[in-house]
Amino acid sequence: MVSTVSMTDFSPPLEIFPTTDTIEARRRLSTDALNSFRAIDKKGLRGFLEGGVFSLSTPLACAEHCIADPLCLSFDFETVSFDCYISHSDRYAHPEAYLDFPTGVYYEWQGVVDAPEIEPSGGLFNTQIVVRLLTAKLGAEIHYHVISSTKLVTTNLTATGLFGTGQNFSVAASGDIITLPKYSCKIYAIAAKEGMNDSTLVVSNEYQIFPSKYVYLVPNFNGEYHGRVARIELDLKGKKRPRPARFLEFSDYETPNGIGPYDGQVNVIDMSTLDLVFKGFYGGFTAFSKATFVNETYLVPAADDPKYSTTEWRVALKAQYTPSTTHSGFGSPAELERDVEYLYLVPFYNGTIYASKVLRVLALTFASTTPIVETLDVGSLDKSLKGFGSSFSDDLTAALRSQVPDFADTDLRGFNGGVVSGKYGFFVPYFNGATFSGKVCRINLDKFDEVQTLDLTQLDSKLRGFADGILSRVEETLEANLFDEFQIRLGTTDPYDYHY
């Protein structure tokens, strides 16, 4: 029989423990402390006295002992001796110890389980990540679903639809770490404990997970301070040819030592051609901002009869807009704003002064003949705002390369920063102990033994001495999936294709 036992059922009354601000809000002390517990008459849990025994107590005082103990899950009260037994377990964890006691009353927590927490709760990531699931309720487990962002619209995202009777879901203990998939998703979770009501449904922010298509190298010093910003395309498949390739390629094997870039793989903007002080940067980032686009209509020959024309639309960046030769007007609206990515370069020392001019480049114009570059002189606000710097250093020892040719390259050392896209780590070249380096190193992080090199100096001998690497934050269609493993068909000399 289940019954609630009040203070007036027992005597003598004893002093109640005072309230303390350090006890978590979920387990705060109050005169209604017993309302947090369910009482079961003539039952008890023996053999688990981790929280201690308190003599000549009352149910209310015992309840407050349990609330004050962050590990307490239940307590017993002896109606004859007035003894209180605090336990760090309960009848669900140890049903064999849950016994009949004619003069006892068993108390267990009731109400709603503490809602789970997810760390981190969303964000943008360029590689696969893990998250931690937590709940403050001792002994509770976490039920969770990981839902692809593409399926959110078609999924019943209520607690009943996800965790109701007959639903399939994953289970974790508090503190467990789970690995998220290689695509954008959300986590839906509740905390559950037998004998208590499930927690409220917790929904994470979106985890935007995708490999970046580009990395930007921040110019610093190559024997002299320079301003050559390099953008490298990361997802090239390489050339099809009749030989058994084993690895996703990073460089053109037909260049010297097989480590030069493909045509169009690397784009460069020399900032010093805009202003001689734009040199020696030391860090940076990408972020999104608004830009205005033009919604133009123009005429093209009809597919079925070139004598006639049909109308087409295009959206062009207003700052670089040139009307089509067959311009026919503008759509509705004629102009619109969209979020676009900007690359920001952090000023440091340009060889003459500690610099204060922050540069930003509109990323979608980087490879154009007239890239859009803007400046902000923070030194005009405060003359002490100059000479910023941010990076980390690393050193990669020589290793056999997974390229053709595959000899070790002793120049692969002295890096200054790195980034991860998909399952590949990219190391930013700086100074290798002898010369300022331009050799970008790529490592397969799954295997930690596929080392490949891209030598930027084969494009321009001054593309050396970079201070950091910055990934594009735009999700784009990739030519090669940087999360998947590159494989080939065996036993053929036919020109190969890529299969994942």
Long-range contacts (C-beta under 8 A, 24 or more apart in sequence): 1-40, 1-41, 1-42, 2-38, 2-39, 2-40, 2-41, 3-39, 3-40, 3-41, 4-34, 4-38, 4-39, 5-34, 5-39, 5-41, 5-59, 5-77, 5-105, 6-34, 6-59, 7-34, 7-58, 7-59, 7-60, 9-59, 9-79, 10-58, 10-59, 10-77, 10-79, 10-82, 12-56, 12-82, 13-58, 14-56, 14-57, 14-58, 14-61, 15-61, 16-60, 16-61, 16-64, 17-61, 17-64, 17-65, 17-68, 20-68, 23-67, 23-68, 23-70, 24-70, 24-136, 26-114, 26-136, 26-137, 27-67, 27-68, 27-70, 28-67, 29-64, 29-67, 29-68, 31-60, 33-60, 33-63, 33-64, 33-67, 34-59, 34-60, 34-63, 34-107, 36-63, 36-67, 36-109, 36-110, 36-111, 37-63, 37-66, 37-75, 37-107, 37-108, 37-109, 37-110, 38-107, 38-108, 38-109, 38-110, 38-195, 39-105, 39-106, 39-107, 40-105, 40-106, 40-107, 40-108, 41-105, 42-100, 42-101, 42-102, 42-103, 42-104, 42-105, 43-91, 43-98, 43-99, 43-100, 43-101, 43-104, 43-105, 43-106, 44-76, 44-85, 44-98, 44-99, 44-100, 44-101, 44-104, 44-105, 44-106, 45-74, 45-76, 45-85, 45-87, 45-89, 45-90, 45-91, 45-94, 45-97, 45-98, 45-99, 45-106, 46-76, 46-85, 46-97, 46-99, 46-101, 47-94, 47-97, 48-87, 48-88, 48-89, 48-94, 48-97, 49-85, 49-86, 49-87, 50-86, 50-87, 50-88, 50-89, 51-75, 51-85, 51-86, 51-87, 51-88, 52-86, 53-83, 53-84, 53-85, 53-86, 54-83, 54-84, 54-86, 55-81, 55-82, 55-83, 55-84, 56-82, 56-83, 57-82, 57-83, 57-84, 58-82, 59-105, 59-107, 62-86, 62-107, 63-107, 66-107, 70-138, 71-138, 73-108, 73-109, 73-138, 73-139, 74-106, 74-107, 74-108, 74-109, 75-107, 76-101, 76-104, 76-105, 76-106, 76-107, 77-104, 77-105, 77-107, 78-103, 78-104, 79-103, 79-104, 79-105, 88-138, 89-139, 90-139, 90-195, 91-195, 92-139, 92-193, 92-194, 92-195, 93-139, 108-195, 109-137, 109-195, 109-196, 110-195, 110-196, 111-196, 111-197, 112-196, 112-197, 112-198, 112-199, 112-200, 113-137, 113-140, 113-190, 113-191, 113-192, 113-193, 113-196, 113-197, 113-198, 113-199, 114-140, 114-191, 114-199, 115-190, 115-191, 115-199, 115-200, 115-202, 116-142, 116-144, 116-174, 116-189, 116-190, 116-191, 116-199, 116-202, 117-202, 118-187, 118-189, 118-202, 118-204, 121-204, 121-205, 122-186, 122-204, 122-205, 122-206, 122-207, 123-205, 123-207, 123-208, 124-208, 124-473, 125-207, 125-208, 125-209, 126-209, 126-210, 126-211, 126-212, 126-419, 126-420, 126-421, 126-422, 126-471, 127-209, 127-211, 127-420, 127-421, 127-422, 127-423, 127-445, 128-179, 128-180, 128-181, 128-182, 128-209, 128-423, 128-483, 129-179, 129-180, 129-207, 129-209, 130-177, 130-178, 130-179, 130-180, 131-177, 131-178, 131-180, 131-187, 131-204, 131-207, 132-175, 132-176, 132-177, 133-172, 133-174, 133-175, 133-176, 133-177, 133-178, 133-189, 134-174, 134-175, 135-174, 135-191, 135-199, 137-174, 137-191, 137-193, 137-196, 137-199, 139-193, 140-174, 140-191, 140-192, 140-193, 140-196, 140-199, 141-171, 141-172, 141-173, 141-174, 141-191, 141-192, 141-193, 142-171, 142-172, 142-173, 142-174, 142-176, 142-189, 142-190, 142-191, 142-192, 143-169, 143-170, 143-171, 143-189, 143-190, 143-191, 143-192, 143-198, 144-169, 144-170, 144-171, 144-172, 144-178, 144-187, 144-188, 144-189, 144-190, 145-169, 145-170, 145-187, 145-188, 145-189, 146-170, 146-178, 146-180, 146-181, 146-185, 146-186, 146-187, 147-185, 147-186, 147-187, 147-188, 148-181, 148-183, 148-184, 148-185, 149-183, 149-184, 149-185, 149-186, 149-206, 149-208, 150-183, 150-184, 152-186, 157-188, 157-203, 158-201, 159-190, 159-198, 159-200, 159-201, 162-188, 162-201, 163-190, 163-198, 180-207, 180-209, 181-209, 182-209, 182-483, 183-209, 183-210, 184-208, 184-209, 184-210, 185-209, 208-475, 210-475, 211-235, 211-421, 211-422, 211-478, 211-481, 211-482, 211-483, 212-419, 212-421, 212-471, 212-472, 212-473, 212-474, 213-472, 213-474, 213-476, 213-478, 214-363, 214-471, 214-472, 215-419, 215-421, 215-426, 215-469, 215-470, 215-471, 215-472, 216-284, 216-286, 216-343, 216-469, 216-470, 216-471, 216-472, 217-428, 217-440, 217-456, 217-466, 217-468, 217-469, 218-281, 218-282, 218-283, 218-284, 218-345, 218-346, 218-417, 218-428, 218-466, 218-467, 218-468, 218-469, 218-470, 219-271, 219-279, 219-280, 219-281, 219-465, 219-466, 219-467, 220-280, 220-281, 220-282, 220-348, 220-416, 220-430, 220-465, 220-466, 220-467, 221-280, 221-436, 221-465, 221-467, 222-436, 222-438, 222-462, 222-463, 222-464, 222-465, 223-435, 223-436, 223-464, 223-465, 224-351, 225-279, 225-280, 225-349, 225-350, 225-351, 226-270, 226-272, 226-279, 226-280, 226-462, 226-465, 227-270, 227-271, 227-272, 227-273, 227-278, 227-279, 227-280, 227-281, 228-268, 228-269, 228-270, 228-271, 228-272, 228-460, 228-462, 228-463, 229-268, 229-269, 229-270, 229-271, 229-343, 229-345, 229-361, 230-266, 230-267, 230-268, 230-456, 230-463, 230-466, 231-266, 231-267, 231-268, 231-366, 231-367, 232-261, 232-265, 232-266, 232-440, 232-454, 232-456, 233-264, 233-265, 233-266, 234-421, 234-424, 234-426, 234-482, 235-478, 235-479, 235-480, 235-482, 236-262, 236-265, 236-479, 236-480, 237-479, 237-480, 237-498, 238-262, 240-495, 240-496, 240-497, 241-495, 241-496, 242-493, 242-494, 242-495, 242-496, 243-493, 243-496, 244-488, 244-490, 244-492, 244-493, 244-496, 245-486, 245-488, 245-496, 246-402, 246-486, 246-488, 247-402, 247-403, 247-444, 247-450, 247-452, 247-486, 248-480, 248-482, 248-486, 248-498, 249-403, 249-452, 250-403, 250-442, 250-452, 250-453, 250-454, 251-403, 251-452, 251-453, 251-454, 251-455, 253-403, 253-404, 255-455, 255-458, 256-458, 257-405, 257-409, 257-455, 258-403, 258-404, 258-405, 259-403, 259-409, 259-439, 259-453, 259-454, 259-455, 259-458, 260-454, 260-455, 260-458, 260-459, 261-454, 261-455, 261-456, 261-458, 261-459, 265-454, 266-454, 266-456, 266-459, 266-463, 267-366, 267-367, 268-459, 268-460, 268-463, 269-361, 269-366, 269-371, 269-373, 271-345, 271-359, 271-373, 274-373, 275-357, 275-375, 277-350, 277-352, 277-353, 277-355, 277-357, 278-350, 278-357, 278-359, 279-350, 279-351, 279-355, 280-347, 280-348, 280-349, 280-350, 280-351, 280-355, 281-345, 281-346, 281-347, 281-348, 281-359, 281-467, 282-346, 282-347, 282-348, 282-349, 282-388, 282-389, 282-390, 282-391, 282-467, 282-468, 283-345, 283-346, 283-348, 283-388, 283-389, 283-390, 283-391, 283-467, 283-468, 284-343, 284-344, 284-345, 284-346, 284-468, 284-470, 285-344, 285-346, 285-470, 286-341, 286-342, 286-343, 286-344, 286-363, 286-470, 286-471, 286-472, 286-473, 287-341, 287-342, 287-344, 287-473, 288-339, 288-340, 288-341, 288-342, 288-473, 289-339, 289-340, 289-342, 290-337, 290-338, 290-339, 290-340, 291-317, 291-318, 291-319, 291-337, 291-338, 291-340, 291-362, 292-317, 292-318, 292-319, 292-335, 292-336, 292-337, 293-317, 293-318, 293-335, 293-336, 293-337, 293-338, 294-318, 294-321, 294-330, 294-334, 294-335, 295-330, 295-331, 295-332, 295-333, 295-334, 295-335, 295-336, 296-321, 296-323, 296-324, 296-327, 296-329, 296-330, 296-331, 297-327, 297-328, 297-329, 297-330, 297-331, 298-324, 298-326, 298-327, 298-328, 299-326, 299-328, 300-326, 317-362, 317-364, 317-365, 319-362, 319-365, 319-372, 320-365, 320-368, 320-370, 320-372, 340-364, 341-472, 341-473, 341-474, 343-470, 346-388, 346-389, 346-390, 347-386, 347-387, 347-388, 348-387, 348-388, 348-389, 348-467, 349-387, 353-386, 354-386, 354-387, 355-386, 355-387, 356-380, 356-385, 356-386, 356-387, 363-472, 363-474, 390-468, 391-416, 391-417, 391-467, 391-468, 392-416, 392-417, 392-418, 393-417, 393-430, 394-418, 394-427, 396-427, 396-441, 396-443, 396-451, 399-449, 399-451, 400-451, 401-451, 401-452, 401-453, 402-444, 402-449, 402-450, 402-451, 402-452, 403-452, 403-453, 409-439, 409-453, 411-435, 411-437, 411-439, 412-439, 412-441, 412-451, 412-453, 415-441, 416-466, 416-467, 416-468, 417-466, 417-467, 417-468, 417-469, 418-469, 419-469, 419-470, 419-471, 420-445, 421-471, 421-482, 422-481, 422-482, 422-483, 423-482, 423-483, 424-482, 426-469, 428-466, 428-467, 428-468, 428-469, 429-456, 429-464, 429-465, 429-466, 430-465, 430-466, 430-467, 431-465, 435-464, 436-464, 436-465, 437-464, 437-465, 438-463, 438-464, 438-465, 446-485
